[in-house]
Amino acid sequence: MKRSTDRILTTHTGSLPRPDDLVSLLYAHDRGERVDEATFQERVRDAVRKIVRRQIEVGVDAVNDGEMGKIGYSTYVKDRLTGFEGESRGGSRLIEAEQFPRYFQRTLGAMPTFQRPACTGPISWKGDDGVRRDVETFREALDGVIPVDAFLSAASPGVAGYFLPNQYYPSHEEYIFAVAEAMKHEYRAIHNAGFLLQVDCPDLAMSWNSRDFADKTVDDFKRYVEVHVEALNYALADIPAEDVRMHVCWGNYEGPHLRDVPFREVVEIILRAKPSAVSFEAANPRHEHEWRIWEDVKLPDGKILIPGVLDSTTNFVEHPELIAERITRFARLVGRENVIAGTDCGFSTFAGFLTVDPDITWLKLGAMAEGARLASARLWHALAEGGKG
């Protein structure tokens, strides 16, 4: 993960709005319908080329492929691992969806349906072709452009297990470690290609809002998080920490979020994860106040924070001055070289599921770049004048 010693860098969580015609192809592909593979892959390549350049145009420093070729950031692993032949049981897992059924039916009820098969057999890796295509498509899209950094996202063992339920392994821990063993291949392939690896780990926070924990204690949940961090570290054993970053969130949806576990409860466990950089929600109204935890939580040496300075569930375009203020709060607590500006979550975590209008997404990312420029001028100017910076 590249650090900057002269300005605040910018990035985002991974998923970006996909073109409508590509969304249709992705869902047809996900349903197993006959889709001309050459046509599909060329459409993905074209979308990735355009999305890479658009990111650079609006001022994003660490860019990715926008997850153009994936139906979603987590469930795509069903096509790269064996063992997922069963049918998932039940509907939404959110406790809040039961508490506020009218609201969630109105908002999430319109979400496109994607395949979420259950694990009914032993898990092993079969995804070489898929990850190779991701790498080659992204490398081709980077031809002729020079971003500060380039990353590809991959599902963590825990988030794959959250979306694809276990009906085979005797225990949850055995299941998660089986996924971790298989996903090593994807992680290594991205790293060996020379790209920064981002592992998506929403399970480390959002799972507390799951029915699985309806009658459990926070301590129970923290033990669950510890297991997931152990599995992640196991899967990343062969990759240097500085070449990996992770994303944590409480679920990328507009809603009450009354059930969210406080960041303070899990942050020290999360900091034990191997990735050198941690991306997390810090802009939405349920979590923005939590920047203060860094007044007494020590950031380990070598770690970088990527706080969200854009809310990924609202069409308000944040003012650059507000973005600069959010960046500065963290920089003054943990050091400006240890902060990269990011987004709360993805802007299209599943294809076609958009809370923020695509045109507004790009305005927000542009505002982040401007806010980072303002923060950089102030932080480095403060140091030049002998301030804390």
Number of C-alpha atoms within 10 A of each C-alpha: 20 16 16 14 11 12 20 28 26 26 26 30 26 25 22 24 25 28 15 11 9 20 20 14 22 24 19 14 16 17 12 10 10 9 12 10 10 9 11 15 16 12 17 23 22 13 21 26 20 13 22 21 18 14 23 17 12 17 21 25 22 21 26 30 29 29 28 28 25 22 24 20 23 26 23 20 25 21 14 21 18 19 19 24 13 17 15 17 10 6 7 14 15 19 19 20 20 13 10 12 13 11 15 19 12 10 14 15 13 10 14 11 13 17 17 20 19 21 24 17 15 14 22 16 18 17 18 12 9 15 18 15 14 22 20 13 21 23 17 12 21 19 9 7 10 12 16 16 18 22 24 23 28 24 23 31 29 30 22 25 24 19 17 22 20 23 17 18 16 9 10 18 16 14 21 24 21 19 26 27 18 20 28 20 18 24 26 17 18 21 21 13 13 14 21 23 28 27 24 25 28 23 26 28 24 21 26 25 22 17 16 13 14 12 8 11 10 15 11 12 20 17 13 19 21 17 18 28 23 20 24 26 18 16 25 23 13 12 18 12 19 17 19 24 25 26 26 23 23 26 20 19 17 15 16 13 16 10 16 18 18 14 20 13 14 19 16 14 17 21 17 14 22 25 27 21 26 24 27 26 29 25 24 17 11 16 19 16 11 15 17 13 13 16 13 8 13 12 17 12 8 11 19 25 24 28 25 29 33 29 26 26 20 16 16 14 17 20 15 21 16 17 24 26 17 23 29 22 16 22 22 16 21 19 17 27 17 22 27 30 28 30 26 29 28 21 27 27 24 24 29 20 18 20 17 19 13 17 10 14 23 19 16 25 24 21 24 34 25 20 26 29 20 20 26 22 15 16 24 19 13 13 11 11 9 9 10 14 18
